[in-house]
Every structure is written in C-alpha cells, then in structure tokens.
C-alpha cells in the first residue's frame, strides 16, 4: 500500500506547480514543487495545523528566481524538510 497520496497540485505561478500530499498512516502533510521543469523541490512537511501557505509559496518563488538568474548553486544546496 502507498504511504503518501497526492491531494492536489497547485499551479501558483508560471513554471511553478506545488504538489500537496498526505501520509495515509499519520495524516502528516508535505509540499514538493516542480519549478521551471526541475522536480522534487522539498518545501515543507509536518502537521497540517502548522501549514503556512504563504511561506511555502514564497520559498517556491525564491527558488524560481534563483534558477532564472542563473544561480547554479541552487542545485547543490542540501534539500530537506
């Protein structure tokens, strides 16, 4: 049985799609993004009552801005929740 189920895909801006998933065992939520075609940017994971959507969206937009500016270091940063 799958542990995570996708609840929604949010298209928040051009070239940014955030996938919202739920852990079927403990109802934890996670948000990962596809930004400018680059997949699996880990944005947030935790208790659904602690979600701060604005921060998640701002984080995705900041990653997009760095990609578009040509900042190659963004691809080598430690990713995690």
C-alpha positions in Angstrom: 0.0 0.0 0.0 1.2 3.5 -0.8 2.2 5.6 2.1 1.6 9.0 0.5 -1.4 10.2 -1.5 -1.4 13.3 -3.6 -4.3 15.6 -2.6 -3.8 18.5 -5.0 -1.5 20.1 -7.5 -1.4 23.9 -7.1 -0.3 25.9 -10.1 0.6 29.1 -8.2 2.6 30.9 -10.9 4.1 30.3 -14.4 6.5 27.4 -14.1 5.7 26.5 -10.5 3.5 23.6 -9.6 3.3 22.6 -5.9 2.0 19.1 -5.1 0.3 18.6 -1.7 0.4 15.1 -0.3 -0.9 13.3 2.8 0.7 10.5 4.7 -2.0 7.8 4.9 -0.6 6.5 8.2 -0.4 9.6 10.3 -2.1 12.3 8.2 1.2 14.4 8.0 1.3 16.7 5.0 4.1 17.5 2.6 4.6 20.0 -0.2 7.0 19.4 -3.1 7.4 21.5 -6.2 8.2 21.3 -9.8 9.9 24.6 -10.7 11.0 25.5 -14.2 10.8 21.8 -15.1 13.0 20.8 -12.2 11.2 18.3 -10.0 11.1 17.3 -6.3 12.0 20.6 -4.6 11.1 19.8 -0.9 9.3 22.8 0.5 7.6 21.6 3.7 6.5 18.6 5.7 4.7 18.4 9.0 1.5 18.7 11.0 -1.4 20.1 8.9 -2.4 22.6 11.6 1.1 24.2 11.3 0.9 24.9 7.5 1.9 28.4 6.5 0.9 28.5 2.8 2.4 32.0 2.2 5.9 30.8 3.3 5.7 27.7 1.1 4.7 29.8 -1.9 7.4 32.4 -1.1 10.0 29.6 -0.9 9.0 28.2 -4.3 9.1 31.7 -5.9 12.6 32.3 -4.4 13.9 29.1 -5.9 12.4 30.1 -9.3 14.1 33.5 -9.1 17.5 31.9 -8.4 17.1 29.4 -11.2 16.1 32.2 -13.7 19.0 34.4 -12.5 21.4 31.6 -13.5 22.5 30.8 -9.9 23.8 27.2 -10.3 24.4 26.9 -6.6 20.7 26.3 -6.0 21.0 22.9 -7.5 23.7 21.9 -5.0 22.1 23.0 -1.8 21.1 20.4 0.7 17.4 19.7 0.3 15.2 18.6 3.0 12.2 19.4 5.1 
